[in-house]
Amino acid sequence: MMPSTGAALLARNLAVPLLERALGSGGAAPPPALRLLAAAALSGARQLCSSAAVAAAADAGAAGAGLGAAAAAEDVPVLIAGGGPTGLTTALLLAKCGVRSLVLEKARTLTDHPQAHLINMRCMEVFRALGDPDVAARVVQQMPPLEQWRRFVYCTGMGGGRVLGMVDHFKGQSSPYQPAISPEPVAHLAQHRLLPLLVEAAQAEPRIELRMGHSLRSFSQSPESVNALVDAAPGSSAGGAGGTGGGLYRVSARYLAAADGTRGATRQQLGIGMGGPGAIQHLINIHFVSPELGRKLRGREGMLYFVFNRDAIAVVVAHNIDSGEFVAQVPFFPPLQSGAEFTPEKCKELVRQIARADVDVEVKTIRPWTMAGRVAHSYRSGRVFLVGDAAHAFPPSGAFGMNTGVCDAHNLAWKLAAVLQGRAGDGLLDTYTPERKQVGTANMLLSVANFNEALRVPQILGLDYKAANLLSDVLAAPALSFLPSELRKGMLETAMSVGKKAASPIRRLRQSELDEVFEHGETLRLQFPKEDLGYVYSSGALVHGPGDAAAVADYSKPRARDAPYTPTTLVGARLPHVAVAVRQPGRLLAQAGSQRVASTVDLAAAAGTSLLLLLSEGGSVGAWEQAAASAEAATGVPLLPVLVAQSSLPAGGAAGAAAGTTVVQDTTGGWLRLRDVPAEGALLVRPDGHICWRHAGGPIDAKLESAVRAVMDICCDACGCGGDRKLCLRR
């Protein structure tokens, strides 16, 4: 017998809060047995609601493309459209803060297309912050050894052609780690290998429900919620009123995070436009497997192969040389050329031309795509937020796409959690757009500039893609429409063929020029530490003191492309990495369960929606502890002191700190070099690891409480502002 909708919802509404309370709301990691029990109980509650919703939909006559008005909506704090790396990271970070989410992924199965593959240090730090299971550690375990991907290879053929030059992007490094600036390495792992790690982590988390084969059909907003209509494909994973039979059902959420990619419909429904140069180049991605080609690459291993010969021009990503998994990116020129022309047989022949070797090739997938540079005008509209590729599109030069999206999630998740838990005002969510759009715009412009840098070698060879695009545009122009399309297409392909053949003698004449470009690294780069780790938010959930804004502007000025990353504790910057050892867990790490702490980066990761107050040994520790307790009592925001000590302390040593203060020992002396405030000063750090206020010393008074209120958008009740937070914060 089907349960009634009312009974099912009542059961769920009673069961879920009790289970979440058992799991804890401060980011603590529950025992595995409790996690499994909670997951089973939550699944049962969801199935009960789903059965009731199915019955309600049937009673209302919902079928086909319609849904009866009487169908009950499921309720969830955060609905996430898109189950790629960005959407799943958003869900995992929310869960770590104690917030439930429902993730809708329109694909019924995980993709086997490699897509993104380079994971930068900051993205790896976010994966590290997810806790157990340690996604970052599993990425390191699964990625190929550095020797296979440290170089870019420029050649006339991958396996049988001539090598024009190689660029080693890890000179002086025997591993992908740079321990002076991050606890995590740059990593090389294809997205279809990364995604199962994130899915596994999400499925082990009771606060996350992932529904494959379910997509957001449409939505509307009210002042209190987002009301979504969800389409479940026939045969899709169970969950929702669609069940395994497919159909439409409703979900009500407090907030919607749109991680549905560049072609997702959410941004269009919101009417949010995008700015930027737009389409740059059209390419065909050929995902192929050839272990035989992999064996031929011994001695010329690389991550990217830039191939120029009389038959083909391509960039090939070597995802795994041992297994022979590659993706060839081949330019084409619509509308005279069509992606449909690239049949499996034609692509096999193209691969052999690129390889300059007669090798066995299995073509897995063929996908046309457009390289573009765009950034959304706003990342927020009411209760809906754009995350990842839904908010921006970059050329792949620099690998900023997925990495930027994961960091979008890192910025948004703690803010949503803080507002949902009543620890912050809605104005905190308004800071998402200015902070992340600043980074998205910078990364888009850098990616476009990197793409232009990548053209140096083909330009030396007399191959100019801009001239090819111009020729294509001219031949496709309406003024030449009187010519048959096949004739115009033939003219284009003849011109391309002539250009490729002419490149061979030019190459021999200009080899010395090529050698100079390779020697000085004036080609596409692989590592971008100053951009990945060194971006500084100039406005948002921050409190600038005198001189802070000018210092940020000076630090953020354009630098030479080979300028190193310089760690900083300026307001808006990522807290620099310093190796530490825990000497007293305090309140922060008592909540963290199995949280690994070997770096200052890990301290913020353990905070949930709390703020950290970083103190130095020899300063006014007692006064700061008292100020933190007072500010927490006044605002309701947990404020957790952390003392970074330089002296050698025994395990459990407190260095004069109170029992609730976390004490970590600086094991390398790095904190003294990097803190940039005197011992009596302090840094206020957000859960995403960005510094939001700093005090250089002197009287504390009520400054700490005022900073917490400003960052978290909390009104003081005694200023006479009548609850107007903006008016309050201006006092």
C-alpha positions in Angstrom: 0.0 0.0 0.0 1.4 3.4 -1.0 2.0 5.8 1.9 0.2 9.1 1.9 2.2 12.2 0.9 1.5 13.9 4.2 2.7 10.8 6.2 5.8 10.4 4.1 6.8 14.0 4.4 6.2 14.0 8.1 8.3 10.9 8.5 11.1 12.5 6.5 10.9 15.8 8.3 11.2 14.1 11.6 13.8 11.6 10.6 16.3 13.7 8.8 17.0 16.3 11.5 17.5 13.6 14.1 19.9 11.7 11.8 21.8 14.9 11.0 22.0 15.7 14.7 23.5 12.2 15.3 26.0 12.9 12.5 27.0 16.3 14.0 26.8 19.7 12.5 30.3 21.0 13.1 32.1 19.1 10.3 33.0 16.2 12.5 33.7 12.9 10.8 31.3 10.2 12.2 32.4 6.6 12.7 32.0 4.5 9.5 29.2 2.3 11.1 27.2 5.4 12.0 27.7 6.8 8.5 26.4 3.6 6.9 23.4 3.4 9.3 22.6 7.1 8.6 22.9 6.6 4.9 20.5 3.6 5.0 18.0 5.5 7.2 18.1 8.6 5.0 17.7 6.4 1.9 14.7 4.8 3.4 13.2 8.2 4.2 13.8 9.3 0.7 12.2 6.2 -0.8 9.2 6.7 1.4 8.8 10.3 0.1 9.4 9.1 -3.4 6.7 6.5 -3.2 4.3 9.0 -1.8 5.2 11.5 -4.5 4.6 8.8 -7.2 1.2 8.1 -5.7 0.4 11.8 -5.5 1.5 12.4 -9.1 -0.7 9.4 -10.2 -3.7 10.7 -8.3 -3.2 14.1 -9.9 -3.0 12.6 -13.3 0.6 13.5 -13.9 1.9 11.8 -17.1 4.0 12.4 -20.2 5.0 16.1 -20.3 2.7 17.3 -17.6 2.6 17.2 -13.8 -0.4 17.6 -11.7 -0.5 20.6 -9.4 -1.2 18.4 -6.4 2.1 16.6 -6.7 4.1 17.2 -3.5 7.5 18.8 -3.8 10.5 17.2 -2.1 12.3 19.6 0.2 16.1 20.1 0.3 18.3 23.0 1.6 20.4 23.1 -1.6 19.6 21.8 -5.1 22.7 21.3 -7.4 22.1 21.1 -11.1 25.1 19.2 -12.6 27.1 16.2 -11.2 30.5 17.0 -12.7 33.6 17.9 -10.6 32.2 21.4 -9.7 28.8 20.2 -8.7 30.0 17.2 -6.7 32.7 19.4 -5.0 29.9 21.9 -4.0 27.9 19.0 -2.5 30.9 17.6 -0.6 31.9 20.9 0.8 28.3 21.6 1.9 28.1 18.2 3.6 31.3 18.9 5.4 29.6 22.0 6.9 26.5 19.9 7.8 24.2 20.9 4.9 22.2 18.4 2.9 22.0 18.7 -0.9 20.4 16.9 -3.9 22.6 16.6 -7.0 20.9 16.2 -10.4 23.1 14.8 -13.2 21.3 14.4 -16.6 23.7 11.7 -17.8 22.7 8.2 -16.7 26.2 6.9 -16.5 29.6 8.5 -15.9 31.4 9.8 -18.9 34.4 8.0 -20.4 35.6 11.1 -22.3 38.8 12.5 -20.6 37.9 16.2 -20.8 40.0 18.2 -18.3 43.2 16.6 -17.0 45.5 19.1 -15.3 44.7 19.8 -11.6 46.5 22.7 -10.1 47.8 23.1 -6.6 44.9 25.2 -5.3 42.3 22.7 -6.7 44.2 19.8 -5.1 44.1 21.8 -1.8 40.3 21.9 -2.1 40.2 18.2 -2.7 42.5 17.7 0.3 40.0 19.7 2.4 37.2 17.2 1.6 38.6 14.9 4.3 37.8 11.2 4.3 38.1 9.7 1.7 41.1 11.8 0.8 40.4 12.6 -2.9 43.7 14.5 -3.3 45.7 11.5 -2.1 43.8 9.2 -4.4 44.5 11.5 -7.4 48.2 11.2 -6.6 48.0 7.4 -6.4 46.3 7.1 -9.8 48.0 9.7 -11.9 50.9 8.7 -14.2 54.5 9.2 -13.0 55.9 12.8 -13.7 58.4 11.6 -16.2 55.5 10.8 -18.6 54.0 14.3 -18.5 56.6 16.9 -17.5 57.3 18.0 -21.1 55.5 19.5 -24.1 56.8 17.9 -27.3 56.8 19.8 -30.7 57.2 17.5 -33.6 56.2 16.5 -37.1 54.8 13.2 -35.9 54.3 11.6 -32.4 55.8 8.2 -33.1 57.6 8.4 -36.4 58.3 12.1 -37.1 61.0 14.5 -36.3 61.1 16.2 -32.9 61.4 20.0 -33.3 61.9 20.6 -29.7 60.9 19.7 -26.1 60.0 22.0 -23.2 60.5 20.7 -19.7 58.0 22.4 -17.4 59.5 20.9 -14.2 63.1 22.0 -14.5 65.0 21.2 -11.2 62.0 19.2 -9.9 62.0 15.4 -9.4 58.4 15.4 -8.4 55.3 17.6 -9.1 55.4 19.0 -5.5 56.6 22.4 -4.5 56.7 22.0 -0.7 57.7 25.6 -0.1 54.3 26.9 -1.3 51.7 24.1 -1.1 51.2 20.7 0.6 49.7 19.4 -2.6 51.3 18.9 -6.1 50.2 19.8 -9.6 48.4 16.6 -10.8 47.7 15.0 -14.2 44.6 12.9 -14.2 41.8 12.8 -16.8 38.4 13.9 -15.7 36.8 10.5 -16.4 39.3 9.1 -13.8 38.7 11.9 -11.3 34.9 11.8 -11.5 34.5 8.3 -10.0 36.6 9.4 -7.0 34.2 12.3 -6.3 31.2 10.1 -6.9 32.4 7.5 -4.5 33.0 10.2 -1.9 29.5 11.7 -2.5 27.8 8.3 -2.2 29.5 7.6 1.1 28.2 10.9 2.5 24.7 10.7 4.0 24.0 14.4 3.5 24.3 14.0 -0.3 21.9 12.4 -2.7 23.2 12.0 -6.3 20.6 11.2 -8.9 21.9 10.1 -12.3 19.6 10.5 -15.3 17.8 13.4 -13.6 17.9 17.0 -15.0 16.5 20.4 -14.1 13.7 21.1 -16.5 12.7 24.5 -15.2 12.4 26.5 -12.0 10.8 29.5 -10.4 11.8 31.6 -7.4 10.0 33.0 -4.4 11.4 35.1 -1.6 11.8 31.9 0.4 12.7 29.2 -2.0 13.5 27.9 -5.5 10.8 25.6 -6.9 12.2 23.2 -9.5 10.7 20.9 -12.0 12.9 17.8 -12.5 12.9 15.4 -15.4 13.9 11.8 -14.6 14.9 9.8 -17.7 13.3 6.4 -18.1 15.4 3.7 -16.4 17.4 6.3 -14.4 18.6 5.8 -10.9 15.9 5.7 -8.2 14.9 8.8 -6.4 12.3 11.5 -6.7 8.8 10.9 -8.1 10.4 9.8 -11.3 11.8 6.6 -9.7 13.1 4.1 -12.2 10.2 4.7 -14.5 11.1 8.3 -15.4 8.8 11.3 -15.4 8.5 14.7 -13.8 8.6 15.7 -10.2 9.0 18.8 -8.1 11.7 19.8 -5.7 11.7 22.8 -3.4 15.1 24.2 -2.2 16.3 27.1 -0.3 19.0 27.7 -2.9 20.0 26.4 -6.3 23.6 26.0 -7.4 23.8 25.7 -11.2 26.8 23.7 -12.2 25.3 22.5 -15.5 28.1 23.7 -17.8 28.4 26.1 -20.6 25.5 24.6 -22.5 23.3 24.3 -19.4 19.9 26.1 -19.5 20.0 27.7 -16.0 21.9 30.8 -16.9 19.7 31.3 -20.0 16.6 31.0 -18.0 17.9 33.6 -15.6 18.7 35.9 -18.5 22.3 36.5 -17.4 24.5 37.4 -20.4 28.2 36.8 -20.8 31.1 39.1 -21.9 34.4 38.3 -23.5 35.9 37.6 -26.9 33.5 34.7 -27.6 34.3 31.9 -30.0 38.0 31.6 -30.8 38.5 28.3 -32.6 36.5 25.2 -33.6 38.0 21.8 -32.9 37.2 18.1 -33.2 38.2 16.0 -30.2 39.2 12.5 -31.1 39.5 10.3 -28.0 41.4 7.2 -29.0 43.4 4.3 -27.5 46.6 3.0 -29.0 48.9 1.1 -26.7 51.2 0.5 -29.7 51.6 4.3 -30.1 52.2 4.6 -26.4 55.1 2.1 -26.7 56.6 4.2 -29.6 56.7 7.3 -27.4 59.5 6.0 -25.1 62.2 8.6 -25.0 59.9 11.4 -26.1 57.2 11.2 -23.4 55.1 14.3 -22.9 51.8 15.6 -21.7 51.1 17.5 -24.9 52.2 16.8 -28.5 52.1 19.8 -30.9 52.1 18.1 -34.3 52.8 19.9 -37.6 53.1 18.0 -40.9 51.9 18.2 -44.5 48.8 16.1 -43.7 47.7 17.2 -40.3 48.0 19.8 -37.6 46.9 18.8 -34.1 47.5 19.0 -30.4 47.4 15.6 -28.7 46.9 15.2 -25.0 48.6 12.1 -23.6 46.3 11.1 -20.8 48.2 7.9 -20.1 51.1 6.7 -22.2 51.2 3.3 -20.5 47.7 2.4 -21.5 47.9 4.4 -24.7 45.0 6.8 -24.0 45.0 10.1 -26.0 42.8 12.9 -27.2 43.7 14.6 -30.5 42.4 18.1 -31.0 42.1 18.9 -34.7 41.0 22.4 -35.9 38.1 22.6 -38.4 36.3 25.6 -40.0 32.5 25.7 -40.0 30.2 26.3 -41.7 32.1 25.1 -44.8 33.4 22.1 -42.8 31.2 20.1 -40.6 31.9 18.0 -37.5 29.8 15.2 -39.1 32.5 14.8 -41.7 34.8 13.3 -39.1 33.7 9.7 -39.2 35.5 7.0 -37.2 37.4 5.8 -40.3 38.5 9.4 -41.2 39.6 9.9 -37.6 41.6 6.7 -37.6 43.4 7.9 -40.7 43.9 11.3 -39.1 45.4 9.7 -36.0 47.9 7.7 -38.1 48.9 10.9 -39.9 49.4 12.7 -36.6 51.4 9.7 -35.3 53.4 9.4 -38.5 53.2 5.7 -37.9 50.9 2.8 -39.0 49.6 1.9 -35.6 46.4 0.1 -34.4 43.9 2.7 -33.3 40.6 2.4 -31.4 38.5 5.5 -31.7 36.4 5.9 -28.6 34.5 9.2 -29.1 34.4 12.1 -31.6 33.2 15.4 -30.3 33.2 18.9 -31.9 33.6 21.8 -29.6 34.2 25.5 -29.7 37.1 27.1 -27.8 35.7 30.4 -26.3 36.4 33.1 -23.7 33.3 34.3 -21.8 32.4 35.3 -18.3 28.9 35.8 -16.9 27.9 39.3 -16.0 26.7 38.1 -12.6 27.1 34.8 -10.7 23.9 35.3 -8.7 20.3 35.9 -9.4 18.1 35.8 -6.3 18.5 32.3 -4.8 20.3 30.9 -7.8 24.1 30.8 -8.2 26.2 30.0 -11.3 29.2 27.7 -10.5 32.0 26.6 -12.8 31.5 26.4 -16.5 27.9 27.8 -16.1 29.6 31.0 -15.1 32.7 31.1 -17.4 34.3 29.5 -20.5 38.0 29.5 -21.1 40.4 28.3 -23.8 42.1 25.1 -22.4 45.5 26.9 -22.6 46.4 27.0 -18.9 43.9 24.4 -17.7 41.9 27.0 -15.7 38.4 25.7 -16.5 37.7 22.9 -14.0 40.2 24.3 -11.5 38.4 27.7 -11.4 35.1 25.9 -11.1 36.2 23.9 -8.1 37.4 27.1 -6.4 34.0 28.7 -7.2 32.5 25.9 -5.2 35.0 26.4 -2.4 34.0 30.0 -2.1 30.2 29.5 -2.3 29.7 26.4 -0.1 30.7 27.8 3.2 28.7 31.0 2.6 25.5 29.0 1.8 26.1 26.9 4.9 26.7 29.9 7.1 23.4 31.6 5.9 21.4 28.3 6.2 22.7 27.8 9.7 21.8 31.3 10.8 25.4 32.4 11.3 25.4 35.0 8.6 23.1 37.4 6.8 22.1 37.1 3.2 24.5 39.9 2.3 27.3 37.3 2.7 26.0 35.6 -0.5 26.2 38.9 -2.4 30.0 38.7 -2.0 30.1 35.6 -4.2 29.9 37.5 -7.5 32.5 40.2 -6.9 35.0 37.7 -5.5 34.7 34.9 -8.1 33.9 37.1 -11.1 37.2 38.9 -10.5 39.0 35.6 -10.6 37.0 34.3 -13.6 37.7 37.4 -15.6 41.4 37.3 -14.8 41.6 33.6 -15.7 39.7 34.1 -19.0 42.0 36.8 -20.1 45.1 34.8 -19.1 43.8 31.8 -21.0 43.3 33.8 -24.1 46.8 35.3 -23.7 48.2 31.8 -23.2 46.5 30.6 -26.4 48.2 33.4 -28.3 51.5 32.4 -26.8 50.9 28.8 -28.0 50.7 30.2 -31.5 54.4 31.2 -31.5 55.6 28.0 -33.0 53.1 27.6 -35.8 53.6 31.3 -36.7 57.3 30.6 -37.1 56.4 27.7 -39.4 54.2 30.0 -41.5 50.9 28.5 -40.1 48.6 31.3 -38.9 45.3 30.2 -37.6 44.0 33.8 -37.7 44.6 33.9 -41.4 42.9 30.5 -41.8 39.9 31.8 -39.8 39.8 34.9 -42.0 39.9 32.8 -45.2 37.1 30.6 -43.9 35.0 33.6 -43.0 35.6 35.2 -46.4 34.7 32.0 -48.3 31.6 31.5 -46.2 30.4 35.2 -46.6 27.1 35.9 -48.2 28.9 37.8 -51.0 30.2 34.5 -52.3 27.0 32.5 -51.8 26.6 32.3 -55.6 29.5 29.8 -55.6 28.5 26.2 -54.8 29.3 25.3 -51.2 31.4 22.3 -52.2 33.5 24.6 -54.4 34.1 27.0 -51.5 34.9 24.1 -49.2 37.4 22.8 -51.8 39.1 26.2 -52.0 39.4 26.3 -48.2 40.9 22.8 -48.0 43.3 23.4 -50.9 44.6 26.5 -49.2 45.1 24.6 -45.9 46.9 21.8 -47.7 49.2 24.3 -49.4 50.0 25.9 -46.1 50.8 22.6 -44.4 53.1 21.6 -47.3 54.9 24.9 -47.3 55.6 24.6 -43.5 58.1 21.8 -44.2 60.9 23.8 -45.9 60.2 26.8 -43.7 60.8 24.6 -40.7 64.3 23.7 -41.9 65.1 27.3 -42.5 63.9 28.5 -39.1 65.0 25.7 -36.8 67.4 28.1 -35.0 64.5 30.4 -34.3 62.5 27.5 -33.0 65.4 26.4 -30.8 65.6 29.9 -29.2 61.8 29.9 -28.5 62.1 26.5 -26.8 65.2 27.4 -24.9 63.7 30.6 -23.4 60.3 29.0 -22.7 58.4 31.5 -24.9 55.7 28.9 -25.5 52.6 27.7 -23.8 53.2 27.2 -20.1 52.0 24.3 -17.8 52.4 25.7 -14.3 50.9 28.9 -13.0 51.5 29.1 -9.3 51.2 32.8 -9.0 47.8 32.8 -10.7 46.6 29.6 -9.0 47.6 30.4 -5.5 48.3 34.2 -5.6 45.0 35.7 -6.5 43.7 38.2 -3.9 40.1 39.2 -3.6 39.9 43.0 -3.7 36.3 43.3 -2.4 33.7 41.0 -0.9 33.5 39.4 2.6 36.6 41.3 3.7 37.5 44.2 6.1 40.3 46.4 4.9 42.3 48.5 7.3 44.3 51.6 6.5 46.6 50.9 3.6 45.3 47.4 2.9 43.6 48.3 -0.4 46.7 50.0 -1.7 48.8 47.1 -0.7 46.5 44.6 -2.5 46.5 46.8 -5.6 50.3 46.8 -5.6 50.5 43.1 -5.1 48.0 42.4 -7.8 49.8 44.5 -10.5 50.7 42.5 -13.7 54.0 40.7 -13.3 56.3 39.1 -15.8 55.0 35.8 -17.0 57.9 33.9 -15.3 57.6 35.9 -12.0 57.4 33.5 -9.0 54.5 33.2 -6.6 55.1 35.3 -3.5 53.0 34.2 -0.5 51.3 37.0 1.3 49.0 37.6 4.3 47.2 40.6 2.7 43.5 40.8 3.3 41.8 38.8 0.5 44.7 36.4 0.0 44.9 32.7 0.5 46.5 31.9 3.9 50.1 30.8 2.9 51.1 27.3 3.4 53.4 26.6 6.4 54.2 23.1 7.6 52.9 22.6 11.1 52.6 19.9 13.7 49.6 19.8 16.2 50.5 20.3 19.8 47.1 21.0 21.3 43.9 20.3 19.3 41.7 22.9 21.0 38.1 23.4 19.9 39.0 23.5 16.2 40.5 20.1 15.9 38.3 18.5 18.5 35.5 19.0 16.0 37.6 17.8 13.0 37.6 14.1 13.7 40.1 12.5 11.3 41.0 15.8 9.6 44.7 15.6 8.6 46.6 18.7 9.8 50.2 19.1 8.5 49.8 22.6 7.0 48.3 25.9 7.8 46.1 25.2 4.8 44.5 22.4 6.8 43.4 24.6 9.6 40.8 26.5 7.6 39.7 23.2 6.0 38.7 22.0 9.5 36.7 25.1 10.4 33.3 24.3 8.9 31.5 27.7 9.0 33.7 29.0 11.9 36.3 31.7 11.6 39.9 31.3 12.6 41.9 33.8 14.6 45.6 33.1 13.9 47.9 34.2 16.7 51.7 34.2 17.1 53.8 33.1 20.0 55.0 35.9 22.2 52.0 38.1 21.4 48.9 39.1 23.5 47.4 35.6 23.4 45.3 36.0 26.5 43.8 39.3 25.3 43.0 37.8 21.9 41.4 34.7 23.4 39.2 37.0 25.6 38.3 39.1 22.6 37.4 36.0 20.5 35.1 34.7 23.3 33.4 38.1 23.6 32.9 38.4 19.8 31.5 34.9 19.5 29.1 35.5 22.4 27.9 38.7 20.7 27.6 37.4 17.1 26.9 33.7 17.4 29.7 33.0 15.0 32.2 30.4 16.4 35.6 32.1 16.5 38.4 29.7 17.0 41.9 30.9 18.2 44.9 29.1 16.7 48.3 29.8 18.1 51.3 29.2 15.7 54.3 28.5 18.0 57.9 28.6 17.0 59.5 27.1 20.1 59.9 23.4 20.4 56.9 22.1 22.4 56.1 18.6 23.7 52.9 16.9 22.5 50.0 18.6 24.3 52.1 21.6 25.1 50.0 24.8 25.3 52.6 27.6 25.0 50.5 29.6 27.5 47.3 29.1 25.5 43.9 28.3 27.0 42.6 24.7 26.6 40.2 25.7 23.8 42.9 27.3 21.7 44.5 25.1 19.0 48.3 25.2 19.2 50.4 24.1 16.2 54.1 24.3 15.9 55.8 25.9 12.9 58.2 23.1 11.9 60.2 25.1 9.4 60.2 28.7 10.6 58.1 29.7 7.7 55.5 31.5 9.8 58.0 34.1 11.0 58.9 34.9 7.4 55.3 35.0 6.1 52.9 36.3 8.7 53.7 40.0 8.0 52.1 41.2 11.2 53.9 41.6 14.6 53.6 39.0 17.3 50.9 41.0 19.0 48.8 41.1 15.8 46.4 38.6 14.4 44.8 37.3 11.2 41.1 36.5 10.8 40.7 33.6 8.3 37.6 32.4 6.5 36.6 28.7 6.1 37.8 28.9 2.4 41.3 29.8 3.7 41.2 33.5 2.6 42.3 36.2 5.1 39.4 38.5 5.7 40.9 40.9 8.3 44.2 41.5 10.0 45.3 43.6 13.0 48.9 44.7 13.2 48.8 45.3 17.0 47.7 47.9 19.5 44.4 48.1 21.4 41.9 45.5 20.3 38.8 47.1 21.8 35.7 46.0 19.8 37.5 45.8 16.5 37.4 42.0 16.3 33.7 41.8 16.9 33.1 44.6 14.3 35.2 42.7 11.8 33.2 39.5 12.3 30.0 41.4 11.9 31.2 42.9 8.7 32.5 39.7 7.2 29.4 37.6 8.1 26.8 40.4 7.4 25.5 40.4 11.0 23.7 43.4 12.3 24.4 44.6 15.8 21.2 44.9 17.8 22.1 48.0 19.7 23.1 50.6 17.1 19.6 51.8 16.3 19.7 50.8 12.6 16.4 49.1 12.8 17.8 45.8 11.4 19.2 47.4 8.3 22.5 45.6 8.1 24.0 47.9 5.5 23.2 50.9 7.6 24.6 49.2 10.6 27.8 48.3 9.0 28.4 51.9 7.9 28.4 53.2 11.5 
